[in-house]
Amino acid sequence: QVQLVESGGGLVQPGGSLRLSCATSGSIFSFKSMGWYRQAPGKQRELVATIRSSGIADYANSVKGRCTISRDIAKNTVYLQMNDLKPENTAVYYCNADSWVVGLDYWGQGTQVTVSS
């Protein structure tokens, strides 16, 4: 059973930074990619960033230059560093792991990020 455990969310002022963590119960290389998605109230879940097993990262245009996805292979953990946060970045952030099996992926429970003064 794959488990993804997120942490690092919280309340931050506009312009501030947060680092989210996603620890997986298995090896990162068990997955084709891992990534972060977010869902704001009343909106659909959207992609923030992904990192492939090769280490190549992809970002949504809206976060390029302000977010960095990275990983610690030894800790089986993926991170999302978010800088210059804005109120519109307020959302529940979910970790995702895309399996090598077509159509199979896993989700964490989500971590709340609130950007407010």
Contact map, one row per residue, 1 for C-alpha under 8 A:
111000000000000000000000000000000000000000000000000000000000000000000000000000000000000000000000000000000000000000000
111100000000000000000001110000000000000000000000000000000000000000000000000000000000000000000000000000000100000000000
111110000000000000000001110000000000000000000000000000000000000000000000000000000000000000000000000000000101000000000
011111000000000000000111100000000000000000000000000000000000000000000000000000000000000000000011000000000111100000000
001111100000000000001111000000000000000000000000000000000000000000000000000000000000000000000010000000000001100000000
000111110000000000011110000000000000000000000000000000000000000000000000000000000000000000000110000000000001111000000
000011111000000000011100000000000000000000000000000000000000000000000000000000000000000000000000000000000000001000000
000001111100000001111000000000000000000000000000000000000000000000000000000000000000000000000000000000000000001000000
000000111110000001110000000000000000000000000000000000000000000000000000000000000000000000000000000000000000001111000
000000011111000000000000000000000000000000000000000000000000000000000000000000000000000000000000000000000000001111000
000000001111100000000000000000000000000000000000000000000000000000000000000000000000000000000000000000000000000011110
000000000111110111000000000000000000000000000000000000000000000000000000000000000000100000000000000000000000000011111
000000000011111100000000000000000000000000000000000000000000000000000000000000000000100000000000000000000000000000111
000000000001111100000000000000000000000000000000000000000000000000000000000000000001111000000000000000000000000000111
000000000000111110000000000000000000000000000000000000000000000000000000000000000011110000000000000000000000000000000
000000000001111111000000000000000000000000000000000000000000000000000000000000000011100000000000000000000000000000000
000000000001001111100000000000000000000000000000000000000000000000000000000000001111100000000000000000000000000000000
000000011001000111110000000000000000000000000000000000000000000000000000000000001110000000000000000000000000000000000
000000011000000011111000000000000000000000000000000000000000000000000000000000111100000000000000000000000000000000000
000001111000000001111100000000000000000000000000000000000000000000000000000000111000000000000000000000000000000000000
000011110000000000111110000000000000000000000000000000000000000000000000000011110000000000000000000000000000000000000
000111100000000000011111000000000000000000000000000000000000000000000000000011100000000000000010000000000000000000000
000111000000000000001111100000000000000000000000000000000000000000000000001111000000000000000000000000000000000000000
011110000000000000000111111100000000000000000000000000000000000000000000000110000000000000000000000000000000000000000
011100000000000000000011111000000000000000000000000000000000000000000000000100000000000000000000000000000000000000000
011000000000000000000001111101000000000000000000000000000000000000000000000100000000000000000000000000000000000000000
000000000000000000000001111111100000000000000000000000000000000000000000100100000000000000000000000000000000000000000
000000000000000000000001011111100100000000000000000010000000000000000000100110000000000000000000000000000000000000000
000000000000000000000000001111110000000000000000000010000000000000000000000000000000000000000000000000000000000000000
000000000000000000000000011111110000000000000000000000000000000000000000000000000000000000000000001100000000000000000
000000000000000000000000001111111100000000000000000010000000000000000000000000000000000000000000111100000000000000000
000000000000000000000000000011111100000000000000000110000000000000000000000000000000000000000000111100000000000000000
000000000000000000000000000000111110000000000000011110000000000000000000000000000000000000000000111000000000000000000
000000000000000000000000000100111111000000000000011110000000000000000000000001000000000000000011110000000000000000000
000000000000000000000000000000001111100000000011111000000000000000001000000001000000000000000011100000000000000000000
000000000000000000000000000000000111110000000011110000000000000000000000000000010000000000001111000000000000000000000
000000000000000000000000000000000011111000001111100000000000000000000000000000000000000000001111000000000000000000000
000000000000000000000000000000000001111100001111000000000000000000000000000000000000000000111100000000000000000000000
000000000000000000000000000000000000111110111100000000000000000000000000000000000000000000111000000000000000000000000
000000000000000000000000000000000000011111111000000000000000000000000000000000000000000011110000000000000000000000000
000000000000000000000000000000000000001111100000000000000000000000000000000000000000000000100000000000000000000000000
000000000000000000000000000000000000000111110000000000000000000000000000000000000000000000000000000000000000000000000
000000000000000000000000000000000000001111111000000000000000000000000000000000000000000000000000000000000000000000000
000000000000000000000000000000000000001101111100000000000000000000000000000000000000000000000000000000000000000000000
000000000000000000000000000000000000111100111110000000000000000000000000000000000000000000000000000000000000000000000
000000000000000000000000000000000000111000011111000000000000000000000000000000000000000000000000000000000000000000000
000000000000000000000000000000000011110000001111110000000011000000000000000000000000000000000000000000000000000000000
000000000000000000000000000000000011110000000111110000000011001000000000000000000000000000000000000000000000000000000
000000000000000000000000000000000011100000000011111000001111000000011000000000000000000000000000000000000000000000000
000000000000000000000000000000001111000000000011111100001110000000001000000000000000000000000000000000000000000000000
000000000000000000000000000000001110000000000000111111111100000000001100000000000000000000000000000000000000000000000
000000000000000000000000000000011100000000000000011111111000000000000000000000000000000000000000000000000000000000000
000000000000000000000000000110111100000000000000001111110000000000000000000000000000000000000000000000000000000000000
000000000000000000000000000000000000000000000000001111110000000000000000000000000000000000000000000000000000000000000
000000000000000000000000000000000000000000000000001111111000000000000000000000000000000000000000000000000000000000000
000000000000000000000000000000000000000000000000001111111100000000000000000000000000000000000000000000000000000000000
000000000000000000000000000000000000000000000000111100111110000000001000000000000000000000000000000000000000000000000
000000000000000000000000000000000000000000000000111000011111000000000000000000000000000000000000000000000000000000000
000000000000000000000000000000000000000000000011110000001111101100000000000000000000000000000000000000000000000000000
000000000000000000000000000000000000000000000011100000000111111100000000000000000000000000000000000000000000000000000
000000000000000000000000000000000000000000000000000000000011111100000000000000000000000000000000000000000000000000000
000000000000000000000000000000000000000000000000000000000001111100000000000000000000000000000000000000000000000000000
000000000000000000000000000000000000000000000001000000000011111111100000000000000000000000000000000000000000000000000
000000000000000000000000000000000000000000000000000000000011111111100000000000000000000000000000000000000000000000000
000000000000000000000000000000000000000000000000000000000000001111110000000000000000000000000000000000000000000000000
000000000000000000000000000000000000000000000000000000000000001111110000000000000111100000000000000000000000000000000
000000000000000000000000000000000000000000000000000000000000001111111000000000011110000000000000000000000000000000000
000000000000000000000000000000000000000000000000100000000000000011111100000000111100000000000000000000000000000000000
000000000000000000000000000000000010000000000000111000001000000000111110000001111000000000000000000000000000000000000
000000000000000000000000000000000000000000000000001000000000000000011111000001110000000000000000000000000000000000000
000000000000000000000000000000000000000000000000000000000000000000001111100111100000000000000000000000000000000000000
000000000000000000000000000000000000000000000000000000000000000000000111111111000000000000000000000000000000000000000
000000000000000000000000001100000000000000000000000000000000000000000011111110000000000000000000000000000000000000000
000000000000000000000000000000000000000000000000000000000000000000000001111110000000000000000000000000000000000000000
000000000000000000000010000000000000000000000000000000000000000000000001111110000000000000000000000000000000000000000
000000000000000000000011111100000000000000000000000000000000000000000011111111000000000000000000000000000000000000000
000000000000000000001111000100000000000000000000000000000000000000000011111111100000000000000000000000000000000000000
000000000000000000001110000000000110000000000000000000000000000000001111000111110000000000000000000000000000000000000
000000000000000000111100000000000000000000000000000000000000000000011110000011111000000000000000000000000000000000000
000000000000000000111000000000000001000000000000000000000000000000111100000001111100000000000000000000000000000000000
000000000000000011110000000000000000000000000000000000000000000000111000000000111110000000000000000000000000000000000
000000000000000011100000000000000000000000000000000000000000000001110000000000011111100000000000000000000000000000000
000000000000001111000000000000000000000000000000000000000000000001100000000000001111100000000000000000000000000000000
000000000000011110000000000000000000000000000000000000000000000001000000000000000111110000000000000000000000000000000
000000000001111110000000000000000000000000000000000000000000000001000000000000000111111010000000000000000000000000100
000000000000011000000000000000000000000000000000000000000000000000000000000000000001111111000000000000000000000000110
000000000000010000000000000000000000000000000000000000000000000000000000000000000000111111000000000000000000000001110
000000000000000000000000000000000000000000000000000000000000000000000000000000000000011111000000000000000000000000100
000000000000000000000000000000000000000100000000000000000000000000000000000000000000111111100000000000000000000011100
000000000000000000000000000000000000000100000000000000000000000000000000000000000000011111110000000000000000000111100
000000000000000000000000000000000000011110000000000000000000000000000000000000000000000011111000000000000000000111000
000000000000000000000000000000000000011100000000000000000000000000000000000000000000000001111100000000000000011110000
000000000000000000000000000000000001111000000000000000000000000000000000000000000000000000111110000000000000011110000
000001000000000000000000000000000001110000000000000000000000000000000000000000000000000000011111000000000011111000000
000111000000000000000100000000000111100000000000000000000000000000000000000000000000000000001111100000000011110000000
000100000000000000000000000000000111100000000000000000000000000000000000000000000000000000000111110000001111000000000
000000000000000000000000000000111110000000000000000000000000000000000000000000000000000000000011111000001110000000000
000000000000000000000000000000111100000000000000000000000000000000000000000000000000000000000001111100011100000000000
000000000000000000000000000001111000000000000000000000000000000000000000000000000000000000000000111111111100000000000
000000000000000000000000000001110000000000000000000000000000000000000000000000000000000000000000011111010000000000000
000000000000000000000000000000000000000000000000000000000000000000000000000000000000000000000000001111110000000000000
000000000000000000000000000000000000000000000000000000000000000000000000000000000000000000000000001111110000000000000
000000000000000000000000000000000000000000000000000000000000000000000000000000000000000000000000001011111000000000000
000000000000000000000000000000000000000000000000000000000000000000000000000000000000000000000000011111111100000000000
000000000000000000000000000000000000000000000000000000000000000000000000000000000000000000000001111000111110000000000
011100000000000000000000000000000000000000000000000000000000000000000000000000000000000000000001111000011111000000000
000100000000000000000000000000000000000000000000000000000000000000000000000000000000000000000111100000001111100000000
001111000000000000000000000000000000000000000000000000000000000000000000000000000000000000000111000000000111110000000
000111000000000000000000000000000000000000000000000000000000000000000000000000000000000000000110000000000011111000000
000001000000000000000000000000000000000000000000000000000000000000000000000000000000000000011110000000000001111100000
000001111100000000000000000000000000000000000000000000000000000000000000000000000000000000011100000000000000111110000
000000001100000000000000000000000000000000000000000000000000000000000000000000000000000001111000000000000000011111000
000000001111000000000000000000000000000000000000000000000000000000000000000000000000000011111000000000000000001111100
000000001111000000000000000000000000000000000000000000000000000000000000000000000000001011100000000000000000000111110
000000000011110000000000000000000000000000000000000000000000000000000000000000000000111111000000000000000000000011111
000000000011110000000000000000000000000000000000000000000000000000000000000000000000011000000000000000000000000001111
000000000001110000000000000000000000000000000000000000000000000000000000000000000000000000000000000000000000000000111
